[in-house]
Amino acid sequence: MPESKPRKRNADTEKPASASQAYKPNAVWFKPVMFGLMIIGLLWIITFYISEGALPVREWESWNIVAGFGIAIAGFLMTTRWRS
């Protein structure tokens, strides 16, 4: 029985992977900064509560909580770009 001929692929159907789609690991500094921001934000909030509002910045009053959460959220947002 004769074998069927393989199909020829068109050059149009074959798309090379562009540079943006290729796998690129994160820079060496990415993970320490990501975890550092999360920890600094947490420590900022803990310091505010333990010092009863006297630290880290007295003039900000309750806005210290927003600052702490903002720093921590920046670290959590970095997790969406994390590639190991």
C-alpha positions in Angstrom: 0.0 0.0 0.0 1.5 3.4 -0.9 2.3 5.9 1.8 0.7 9.3 1.9 2.9 12.3 1.2 3.6 14.6 4.2 2.0 18.0 4.0 4.0 21.0 3.2 3.8 23.8 5.8 3.3 27.4 4.6 5.8 30.0 5.8 2.8 32.1 6.9 1.6 29.5 9.4 4.9 29.2 11.1 5.4 32.1 13.4 8.7 32.4 15.3 8.5 33.3 19.0 9.0 37.0 19.4 11.4 38.3 22.0 8.6 39.4 24.2 7.0 35.9 24.3 10.3 34.1 25.0 11.0 33.0 28.5 13.1 35.5 30.4 13.9 35.0 34.1 13.7 37.9 36.5 16.8 39.9 37.4 18.7 38.8 40.5 17.4 41.9 42.5 13.7 41.2 41.8 13.0 38.6 44.5 14.8 40.4 47.4 13.0 43.7 46.5 9.7 42.0 46.3 9.9 40.2 49.6 11.6 43.3 51.2 8.7 45.5 50.3 6.2 43.1 51.8 8.2 42.8 55.0 8.9 46.6 55.3 5.2 47.3 54.9 4.3 44.8 57.6 7.0 46.1 59.9 5.7 49.7 59.3 2.2 48.7 60.4 3.4 46.8 63.4 5.6 49.7 64.5 2.7 52.0 64.2 0.5 49.9 66.4 3.2 49.0 69.0 4.2 52.6 69.4 0.5 53.7 69.6 0.9 56.1 66.7 4.2 57.8 67.8 6.2 56.0 65.1 7.2 55.8 62.2 5.9 59.3 61.3 3.9 61.0 64.0 2.5 63.8 61.8 0.9 61.2 59.4 -1.3 59.8 62.2 -3.5 57.0 60.8 -2.1 57.5 57.3 0.8 55.4 58.5 -1.5 52.4 58.0 -2.1 53.4 54.4 1.6 53.9 53.9 2.4 50.5 55.3 -0.3 48.8 53.2 0.9 50.7 50.1 4.4 49.5 50.6 3.2 45.9 51.1 0.9 46.0 48.2 3.7 47.1 45.9 5.5 44.0 46.9 2.5 41.8 46.3 1.9 43.4 42.9 5.5 42.4 42.0 4.5 38.8 42.5 2.4 39.0 39.3 5.6 39.5 37.3 7.7 36.9 39.2 9.2 34.2 37.0 11.6 31.7 38.6 
